[in-house]
Amino acid sequence: MFAYVGSAGLAFGLRPRAWSADADPTLNTAVSTAADAFNVFDLEAVARSKLPIAHLAYLDTGVEGDMMVRANREGFGKYQIRAHRLVDTTRVDTQVELFGTTWPTPIVLAPVGSQCAFFPEGEIASARAARAKNHLLLLSTVTTSPVEEVIAARGPPVWFQLYPTAKWKITEALLRQAQAAGCPVVALTIDNQVNAGREALARGKKLDPRDCRTCHLPVPGSLFRLKPMFDGLDVSMLSGVITAHLTWDFIRRLRDATSDEDRSEGHSHRGRRHTGTAA
Ligand SMILES: Cc1cc2nc3c(=O)[nH]c(=O)nc-3n(C[C@H](O)[C@H](O)[C@H](O)COP(=O)(O)O)c2cc1C
């Protein structure tokens, strides 16, 4: 008897073609709501058509000539999923437990600051999306929506991403605020030690016909305007959230400043912050 055990391959006799909006933007015309998108690349194509060029350049690129973003993508492309055939997949369990909470999948919304620059409802819209799909949300220090409102829209727990500042008092105040709002875990971003060389952003700004100074005031501390975590804090001595002095001493200090119930976790920007250091 002949038994054929193999993978099912269907030949449609079509010319090979890239069926993704990324490869062929004309395929993207049908995406008018998020529900129309088949994958995130469909949404990326919509963002390209809708966002002002300077904001798009900030959102969509890495640093220097994007060398590290490309290298990371190529690197991840080399990973493949090894399928085990003849295994019952009726029940697939992708659950993970993180600091005492069980999540249905390991997919989390990484911290992304300044979201109101891309969509008027900013972090609140992301919080609603995270709630709808039950994903963990990490809220950025430079959120443009108040932490309390984000937690109300997502439902707890929401983790807080900490950009430590050069002034411990301010860093501590940010932590306290997140703790008081109910964030149980702090994700510390550790690769923010030098200013990133954002070439694409500089080019985007040149091409953007709008007057950027309407929002980005050319005065010290303007970075913290519209960033509610910094409301009421004295940021006059801060030029940004770059912390050159971040060492293990800071980790010890952070640990001492958080109670037993609060936990911390490391986070990095991958190719968005440095070139030459792989993800
Ligand atoms: C527009 C934008 C804003 C970001 N803002 C933050 C932030 O405020 N804090 C932070 O720790 N990481 C921030 N990140 C970094 C992301 O959390 C993430 O680490 C990075 O995009 C790499 O992941 P990816 O390769 O999947 O994009 C930001 C990324 C983007 C694209």
The ligand as an SDF file (V2000), in Angstrom:
LIG
                    3D

 31 33  0  0  0  0  0  0  0  0999 V2000
    7.5420   56.1620   17.4670 C   0  0  0  0  0  0  0  0  0  0  0  0
    8.2440   55.3420   18.4970 C   0  0  0  0  0  0  0  0  0  0  0  0
    8.2910   55.8070   19.7980 C   0  0  0  0  0  0  0  0  0  0  0  0
    8.9270   55.0570   20.7770 C   0  0  0  0  0  0  0  0  0  0  0  0
    8.9060   55.5070   22.0440 N   0  0  0  0  0  0  0  0  0  0  0  0
    9.5140   54.7930   23.0080 C   0  0  0  0  0  0  0  0  0  0  0  0
    9.4580   55.2410   24.3480 C   0  0  0  0  0  0  0  0  0  0  0  0
    8.8620   56.2790   24.6550 O   0  0  0  0  0  0  0  0  0  0  0  0
   10.1030   54.5210   25.2880 N   0  0  0  0  0  0  0  0  0  0  0  0
   10.7850   53.3640   24.9770 C   0  0  0  0  0  0  0  0  0  0  0  0
   11.3470   52.7490   25.8790 O   0  0  0  0  0  0  0  0  0  0  0  0
   10.8160   52.8850   23.7160 N   0  0  0  0  0  0  0  0  0  0  0  0
   10.2020   53.5730   22.7270 C   0  0  0  0  0  0  0  0  0  0  0  0
   10.2170   53.1100   21.4520 N   0  0  0  0  0  0  0  0  0  0  0  0
   10.9200   51.8480   21.1560 C   0  0  0  0  0  0  0  0  0  0  0  0
    9.9370   50.6690   21.0730 C   0  0  0  0  0  0  0  0  0  0  0  0
    9.3680   50.3910   22.3370 O   0  0  0  0  0  0  0  0  0  0  0  0
   10.6640   49.3930   20.5640 C   0  0  0  0  0  0  0  0  0  0  0  0
   11.6510   48.9940   21.4740 O   0  0  0  0  0  0  0  0  0  0  0  0
   11.3500   49.6120   19.2530 C   0  0  0  0  0  0  0  0  0  0  0  0
   10.4370   50.1620   18.3350 O   0  0  0  0  0  0  0  0  0  0  0  0
   11.9660   48.3220   18.6940 C   0  0  0  0  0  0  0  0  0  0  0  0
   10.9910   47.3870   18.4260 O   0  0  0  0  0  0  0  0  0  0  0  0
   10.5900   47.0640   16.8920 P   0  0  0  0  0  0  0  0  0  0  0  0
   11.8700   46.6390   16.2300 O   0  0  0  0  0  0  0  0  0  0  0  0
    9.5770   45.9630   17.0050 O   0  0  0  0  0  0  0  0  0  0  0  0
   10.0440   48.3390   16.3280 O   0  0  0  0  0  0  0  0  0  0  0  0
    9.5570   53.8270   20.4490 C   0  0  0  0  0  0  0  0  0  0  0  0
    9.4770   53.3550   19.1420 C   0  0  0  0  0  0  0  0  0  0  0  0
    8.8230   54.0850   18.1840 C   0  0  0  0  0  0  0  0  0  0  0  0
    8.7440   53.5280   16.8030 C   0  0  0  0  0  0  0  0  0  0  0  0
  1  2  1  0
  2  3  1  0
  2 30  2  0
  3  4  2  0
  4  5  1  0
  4 28  1  0
  5  6  2  0
  6  7  1  0
  6 13  1  0
  7  8  2  0
  7  9  1  0
  9 10  1  0
 10 11  2  0
 10 12  1  0
 12 13  2  0
 13 14  1  0
 14 15  1  0
 14 28  1  0
 15 16  1  0
 16 17  1  0
 16 18  1  0
 18 19  1  0
 18 20  1  0
 20 21  1  0
 20 22  1  0
 22 23  1  0
 23 24  1  0
 24 25  2  0
 24 26  1  0
 24 27  1  0
 28 29  2  0
 29 30  1  0
 30 31  1  0
M  END
$$$$
